[in-house]
């Protein structure tokens, strides 16, 4: 064990990390109350390992080997174990609503981590979950440090670039997720690279972001399961319930309204692709091309 890893080990040990002692504000149940069975995890109604492999056949390190063993990072098991910590994830509303939410979640994480291109082997949509870290930031990107945020103040020379299925970025997101997951904001503020090293933690960061409202934005979960009611201001600014609003929550400043990125079309197409796979209608308001970002009034 290197000196750096040894120091990290003792730091985590002192933090008293236990993934089974977590609690989240989105649910009244604690992780201790969740029994690890298929009946307790709603995802098993729609997904299994075979389907997961069909949907993500080119995911990161699937075929790579380390010391004779596969080092598949984005495994179905890791996704399920992370989802167990959020009992309301893909569990509210009727079956159609749950399927739509699953499609919306998968579409967003697939596009965030896509390695696809036009003419890709098997098609563009077979190349989700290809990357763990933001391209070009593998050695750090300091532009994601917001020193105006005093509660989750960035550590000097620590990079908070995109990592994991959701590509969690910025010090305030790492700090908030760390506080929810570990009970301490410092763990991931000091060691954001853990999201690139621990698969369950990595998936949990994506689900946490999906489930957590951050004013003035609702949670993507509330949007897709019908709990978010658009206000008069939202309606005026074109923000209506549907997949497009989840894109607005995640990347509205770049992908919605007049600033829409050309690549945003793939996010919409990913959603429709997953809806076809799970045999559910895509619903209304799929795009955010006519929406103002949530933080722009």
C-alpha positions in Angstrom: 0.0 0.0 0.0 1.4 3.4 -1.0 2.0 6.1 1.5 -0.8 8.1 -0.1 -3.3 5.3 0.0 -2.3 4.4 3.6 -3.0 8.0 4.6 -6.4 7.8 2.9 -7.2 4.5 4.6 -6.6 6.0 8.1 -8.5 9.1 7.2 -11.6 7.1 6.2 -11.2 4.8 9.2 -11.2 7.9 11.5 -14.4 9.1 9.7 -16.1 6.0 10.9 -17.4 5.1 7.5 -20.2 2.5 7.4 -22.3 2.3 4.3 -25.1 0.7 6.4 -25.4 3.6 8.8 -26.5 6.1 6.2 -29.6 8.2 6.3 -31.2 10.5 3.7 -33.7 13.3 4.0 -35.7 12.0 1.1 -37.0 9.0 3.1 -38.1 8.2 6.6 -36.5 4.8 6.4 -33.0 4.2 7.5 -30.7 1.9 5.6 -30.8 -0.5 8.5 -34.5 -1.0 7.8 -33.9 -2.0 4.2 -33.6 -5.8 3.7 -31.4 -6.8 0.9 -34.0 -8.8 -1.1 -35.4 -8.5 -4.6 -38.9 -7.8 -3.1 -37.5 -4.8 -1.3 -35.8 -3.3 -4.3 -38.3 -2.1 -6.9 -35.6 -2.0 -9.7 -35.8 -5.7 -10.0 -39.3 -5.3 -11.4 -37.7 -3.8 -14.5 -34.0 -4.6 -14.6 -31.8 -7.6 -14.2 -28.2 -8.3 -15.0 -29.0 -9.6 -18.5 -30.9 -6.5 -19.4 -28.1 -4.3 -17.9 -25.5 -6.0 -20.1 -27.7 -5.5 -23.1 -28.2 -1.8 -22.4 -24.6 -1.1 -21.5 -22.4 -3.6 -23.4 -19.4 -1.2 -23.7 -19.3 0.3 -20.2 -16.1 1.3 -18.6 -13.5 -1.6 -18.1 -16.1 -4.3 -18.9 -13.5 -6.4 -20.7 -10.4 -5.1 -19.0 -8.5 -7.4 -16.7 -6.4 -6.7 -13.7 -4.4 -9.6 -12.2 -6.5 -12.0 -14.2 -9.8 -10.7 -13.0 -12.3 -8.4 -14.8 -12.5 -4.9 -13.3 -16.0 -4.0 -14.5 -16.8 -0.8 -12.6 -20.4 0.1 -13.5 -21.9 -3.3 -12.6 -25.6 -4.1 -12.1 -24.9 -5.2 -8.6 -23.2 -1.8 -7.7 -26.3 0.0 -9.1 -28.7 -2.1 -7.1 -26.6 -1.8 -3.9 -26.6 2.0 -4.3 -30.3 2.1 -5.1 -31.0 0.2 -1.8 -30.1 3.4 0.1 -32.9 5.3 -1.6 -36.1 3.3 -1.2 -38.2 5.9 -3.0 -36.1 5.7 -6.2 -38.2 4.2 -9.0 -40.8 3.3 -6.4 -43.5 6.0 -6.5 -46.5 6.2 -8.7 -47.9 3.5 -11.0 -45.8 1.2 -13.2 -45.9 3.6 -16.2 -44.5 6.4 -14.0 -41.8 4.2 -12.5 -40.7 3.0 -15.9 -40.6 6.6 -17.2 -38.4 7.7 -14.3 -36.1 4.7 -14.8 -35.8 5.7 -18.5 -35.1 9.3 -17.6 -32.4 8.4 -15.1 -30.7 6.0 -17.4 -30.9 8.5 -20.3 -29.2 11.2 -18.3 -26.4 9.1 -16.9 -25.8 7.4 -20.3 -25.4 10.7 -22.0 -23.2 12.1 -19.2 -20.8 9.2 -19.6 -21.3 8.5 -23.3 -18.5 7.3 -25.6 -20.9 7.0 -28.6 -20.6 8.6 -32.0 -22.5 8.6 -35.2 -21.8 5.2 -36.8 -20.5 3.6 -33.6 -20.5 -0.2 -33.5 -23.9 -1.3 -32.4 -25.2 2.2 -32.5 -24.7 5.4 -30.5 -27.0 4.2 -27.7 -24.9 1.2 -26.8 -22.1 3.4 -25.5 -23.4 4.7 -22.2 -21.4 4.5 -19.0 -18.1 4.5 -20.9 -16.3 7.1 -18.8 -15.8 7.5 -15.0 -14.1 10.9 -15.1 -14.7 14.0 -17.1 -12.7 13.9 -20.3 -9.7 16.2 -20.2 -9.8 16.4 -16.4 -8.2 13.1 -15.4 -5.3 15.1 -13.9 -7.5 17.7 -12.4 -9.6 20.7 -13.4 -9.6 23.6 -11.0 -12.5 25.5 -12.5 -15.1 23.6 -10.5 -14.1 25.2 -7.2 -16.6 27.8 -6.0 -14.8 29.8 -3.2 -18.0 31.9 -2.6 -19.6 28.8 -1.1 -18.4 29.0 2.5 -20.3 26.0 3.8 -18.6 23.6 1.4 -15.4 25.6 0.9 -13.1 23.9 -1.6 -9.8 22.4 -0.5 -6.8 24.0 -2.2 -5.4 22.0 -5.2 -8.3 19.5 -5.0 -10.2 19.0 -8.3 -14.0 18.7 -8.2 -14.5 17.8 -11.8 -17.1 15.4 -13.1 -17.0 11.8 -11.8 -19.3 8.9 -11.8 -22.5 8.2 -13.7 -23.9 11.6 -13.1 -20.5 13.2 -13.5 -20.9 15.0 -10.1 -19.0 18.2 -10.1 -18.4 21.4 -8.0 -17.2 21.4 -4.4 -20.7 22.2 -3.1 -22.2 19.1 -4.7 -19.3 16.9 -3.4 -19.8 18.5 0.1 -23.5 18.0 0.2 -23.4 14.4 -1.0 -20.5 13.6 1.4 -22.6 15.0 4.3 -25.6 12.9 3.3 -23.6 9.7 2.7 -20.9 9.8 5.3 -22.4 12.3 7.8 -19.4 14.6 7.2 -18.8 17.0 4.4 -15.1 16.7 4.7 -14.7 13.1 3.4 -15.4 13.9 -0.2 -14.3 17.5 -0.1 -10.9 16.1 0.8 -11.1 13.0 -1.4 -13.5 13.5 -4.3 -11.5 10.8 -6.2 -13.3 8.2 -4.2 -16.1 8.5 -6.7 -13.7 7.1 -9.3 -12.6 4.2 -7.1 -15.7 2.9 -5.4 -18.6 1.7 -7.7 -21.4 1.7 -5.1 -20.4 5.2 -3.9 -20.2 6.4 -7.5 -23.8 5.2 -8.3 -25.0 6.5 -5.0 -23.8 10.0 -6.0 -25.9 9.9 -9.1 -29.0 8.7 -7.3 -28.5 11.2 -4.5 -28.4 14.1 -7.1 -31.5 12.6 -8.8 -33.5 12.5 -5.5 -32.3 15.8 -3.9 -34.0 19.1 -4.7 -31.7 22.1 -4.6 -33.6 25.4 -4.7 -34.8 26.8 -7.0 -34.6 23.5 -8.7 -36.9 20.5 -7.8 -35.5 17.0 -7.8 -35.5 15.0 -11.0 -37.3 12.3 -9.1 -40.2 14.7 -8.1 -40.4 15.9 -11.8 -40.7 12.4 -13.2 -43.0 10.9 -10.6 -45.4 13.9 -10.8 -44.8 15.5 -7.4 -43.4 18.7 -8.8 -46.0 21.3 -9.7 -44.8 24.0 -12.0 -45.4 27.5 -10.6 -46.7 30.5 -12.5 -43.1 31.6 -13.1 -42.1 28.1 -14.2 -44.9 28.1 -16.7 -44.1 31.6 -17.9 -40.5 30.4 -18.5 -41.6 27.3 -20.3 -40.6 24.8 -17.5 -43.2 22.1 -17.5 -43.2 18.5 -16.0 -41.5 16.0 -18.3 -38.1 14.7 -19.3 -37.0 18.1 -20.5 -37.2 19.6 -17.0 -34.7 16.9 -15.7 -32.3 18.1 -18.4 -32.9 21.6 -17.1 -32.0 20.6 -13.6 -28.9 18.8 -14.6 -27.5 21.1 -17.3 -30.0 23.9 -18.0 -27.5 26.7 -18.5 -25.9 24.9 -21.4 -28.6 22.6 -22.8 -31.8 24.5 -22.5 -33.3 27.6 -24.2 -31.2 29.7 -26.5 -28.0 28.2 -25.2 -28.9 24.6 -26.1 -26.0 22.4 -27.0 -26.0 20.5 -30.3 -25.3 17.3 -28.2 -28.5 17.7 -26.3 -30.4 15.9 -29.0 -28.6 12.7 -28.0 -30.0 13.1 -24.5 -33.5 13.3 -25.8 -32.9 10.4 -28.1 -31.4 8.3 -25.3 -34.6 8.9 -23.4 -36.8 7.7 -26.3 -34.5 4.8 -26.8 -34.9 3.6 -23.2 -38.7 4.2 -23.4 -38.9 1.9 -26.4 -36.8 -0.7 -24.6 -39.0 -0.7 -21.5 -42.2 -0.3 -23.6 -43.5 2.9 -22.1 -44.6 6.2 -23.6 -42.2 9.0 -23.3 -44.9 11.4 -22.1 -45.1 15.2 -22.6 -42.4 17.9 -22.6 -39.5 15.8 -23.6 -37.3 18.7 -24.6 -36.2 21.9 -22.8 -35.4 23.9 -25.9 -38.1 26.4 -25.0 -37.3 26.5 -21.3 -35.3 29.1 -19.4 -32.8 27.6 -16.9 -34.2 27.2 -13.4 -31.7 29.8 -11.9 -32.6 32.5 -14.5 -35.7 34.5 -13.7 
